[in-house]
Amino acid sequence: MTHRRSVSVLRGVAIAVILLVFLGPIVWMILASLKLNVDIYDSAKTFVFSPTLANYETVFGQANYGLYIWNSFVIAAVSTALSLVLGIPAAYAMARFVMRRSANLVLLARVIPGVSLLIPWYYVFSSLRMVGGYSVLILAHMFVALPLIVYIMMSFFEQLPEELEESGQVDGLTPIGAFLRITLPLSAPGIATATILSFIFSWNNFMFALVLSSSGTKTLPVAIFDFIGYASIDWGGLMAASVVVTIPIMVIALFTQKYIVTGFTAGATKG
């Protein structure tokens, strides 16, 4: 009984420590977004202070964050949709025809640091006069999303027995028809996983948008830097902007965590 109680106490302490480590910065960020800059620097007002919405008024009023939210949503949604259109058929072909070399090439694109491509991309896209538009940002984000979608969907397609498609073809379906009517609906959980993860990674992407965007196509992660000046930092506005960036993704992750876990563990028990 004493041993069980000790284990229970240790488990509770471990959970409390983990929650403090992961939730502590988020709680501080939310509280700081409701404070004036003077109160943020005052340790006596860490939890007891007079809340204000002035920082959010700055974010949505003076800083025009409505435009940045729209830019982030459009770029993330379009890059994810195009990556799905290209990635799902590619993943199916690689899974069914065991195209390991092509799969390794896709993996190589996933492993290459994006920062190593920024200078060549900027040179090419600036020569084409595309820098600062939506199209260049969508293409850049597809570089992250497409390999991710291909690898997630490959794992799902490999788990589906080929006999299902063969039975559909016996009933008169073409190979493409069997794929569209049988394989694709059965792989819906994988598609949901790939869509969610691709959207999240695109929403949070900072590096490509920093170099390739303009004032009219700036995304939320880049817009946060407007609160950082040469001589001072507007911590209240910075924290309010961080809340605007973080909360939507936290809500999406909270309600879709089942699919996210499925995507990370897909193929782990294969064989």
N, C-alpha and C positions, 0 to 999 in steps of 0.2 A: 504493500500500500504506500509506504514511504517512497519506494522507488518510482511508482507511478506518479506520485505527487511531484517528485523532483523533475521527472521528465516533462510533466505538464507545465511546471513553472519555467523550465528552461525553454520550452517551446513558445510560451507566451512572451518571454523576454526576447527571444530571437525574432518573433513576428513584430514586436514593438520596435526593435532596432531597425528592421527592414523597412517598416512603414515610415519611421522617422527619416531614414536616409533617402527614400524615394519621394515621400510626400512632403517632407520638410521644405525643400526649395520651392515646390509648387505653392504651398500655403504662404510662404514668405513673399513670393511673387504677387499673389492675389492681394495680400494685405498691403504691400508696398504700392500697388496700383491705386489704392484707395487713400493714399496719404499725400500730403504736400512734401516737397523735397526736404524741407526743414525737419519734418517729423520722421522721415526715413533715416536721417543721420542721428536722430535722438534715440538711444537704446532704451530709454525709459518709456518710450511710446511704441514699443514693439508690438504689443497686443492691445493696449489701451490708448485710443486716439479718436479724434473726430473724423469720421470717414467723409470723403469728398469724391465727387464724380468729375472734378475738373480735368483730371488726366484723360478720361475717356472723351470728354468734350473736345480736348485738344486733338486726340487721335482721330475722331470722326469728323471734327469740324475743320480745324486749321490744317491738319496733316492729310486730309482727304483719303482716309484709309478705305473708304467705300470703293474707290477705284482700284486700290491695291488688292482688296479681297476679290473683286471681280476678275482682275488679271490672274491671280493665283488659281482661282476656280477654273477659268477658261483654259489656261495652259495645262493644268493637271488633268482636267476632263478630256480635252482633245488628245493630248499625248497618250493618255491611258487608252482611249477608244481606238486610236490608230495602232497602238502597240498590240491590242487584243486582236484586231483584224489581221495583222501580219503575224503575230506570234502564235496564235492558236493553230492555224494550218501548218506552220513550220514545226511546232512541237509535235503535232500528230504525225507528220512525215518522219521526223527523226525517231519517234518512238516506235512506229510500225515497221520502218525499214532499217532500223538499227544503224543510223547514220552517226557513228561515234565521232568521226572527224569533224563533221559539221557542228555537233554538240560541243566539242572541245573548242571550236572557233568561237561559238557563242559565249562559252565560259570565259575565254580569253578577253572578249569585249567587256565582260562583267568585272574581270579582275584588274584590267588596266586602270590606273588612277585617272580620274577625269581631268585633274589639273594638268596632266601631260598633254592633253588635247586642246586646251584652251587657246594657246597661241596660234597653232595651225588653224583651228576653227575660226578664230577671230580674223585671221588674215584672209581666209577663203570667203567667209560670209561678208566681210567688209568689202572685198573686191566685187562681190555680187550685190552689194548695197542692201543686204538683208539685216544687218545689225540694228537692233532697236525695235524690230517687229515681232509679232507673235510667232511667225513661222519659224524663225531661228531658235526661239526658246522651246517651241514644241519639239523640233527635231533634236535639240540638245537633251531634253528630258526623256525623249524616246530612247536615247542611248542608254539610259539607266533602266527604263521600264521594260524594254523589249527583251533583253536577256533574262531578266527576272521572270517575266511571264512565260517565256519558252521553257525555262527549267522547272517551274512549278507545274505547268501543264504536261510536260513530258512525264513527270512522276505519276500524274493522274491517268494519262493515256496508257501507260505501261501496266497499270493495275487493272485495266478493263480487258476482259478476255476477248480475243479476236473472234471467237465463236458467235458472239452476239451479232457482229457485223455480217458474218458469213450466213447466219440464219436469215437476216434481213435480205441479203442478196438472193438467197434461194427463193424468197417470197416475191422477188421481182425488183428489188431496189438496186440502183446502180451503186458503185462504191462511194460516190459523192453523196448520194441519197442516204445510204446507210450511215455515213458520217454525220450528216445533218439531222437525221431523224432518230438515230439510236445513240451514237457515241457522244454527240454534243450535249443532248439533254442529260445523259448520265454523268457527264463531267461538269455539271453546273456548280457543284461545291468548289471545284478547282478554279473555275472561271471567277466565281465570287471572291475567292482568296486572292487570285492574281490581280483582280480589279482593285480590291481594297489596298493591298500592299503597294501597288503601282501608284495609286492616287496619293497615298500617304507620303511615299518617297518623293514624288513630284512636288507636292505641297510644301515639303520641308526643304527642298533643294535651294541652296544658297549660292553655290559657286558659279554655276552657269548664268544665273540671272544677274549676278553682280557684274559680270563682264559683258554679257550680250544684250542686256535690256537697256531701255531708255527711260526717260521720266514718265512717258505715257504707258509703258509696259512693265514698269517695276512691280515685282511681286512682294508679298508681305515680309519674307525673311530679309530682303534687301532694304525695304522701307524702314525697318527698325533702326537702321544705322543713321537715319535722319535725326535721331535724338542724341547722337553722340557728336559733340563738337570738339574743336581743337583744344579749348581751354576748360570746358565743363561738360557734364553729362546730365541730361534731364532724366533722372532716375524714375520719377513718377510716370512720365510719358513713356519711357522705355519699358517699364513693367506693364503698363496698360496695353501697349502694343504687343508685348510678349503674350499676355493673356489672350488677346484677339487671335494670335497665331496658334496658340497651344490648345485652347479649349475645343475648337471644332474637331481637331484630330483626336483629342482625348475622348470625346463623345463617340466618334466613329469607332475608335479602337475598343471602347467599352461595350458597345452593342454588337460588334462583329468579332470579338475575341475568339469565338469558336472557329471561325473560318481562318483567322490569322494563325492560330495554333495548328490547325489542319495543314495549312500551307507550309509551315516550317517543318512539320513532321512527315510530310508526304514522301512515301518511298522509304521511310526509315526502317520499316519492318518487311520490306520486300525480300523475297527469297526464303 
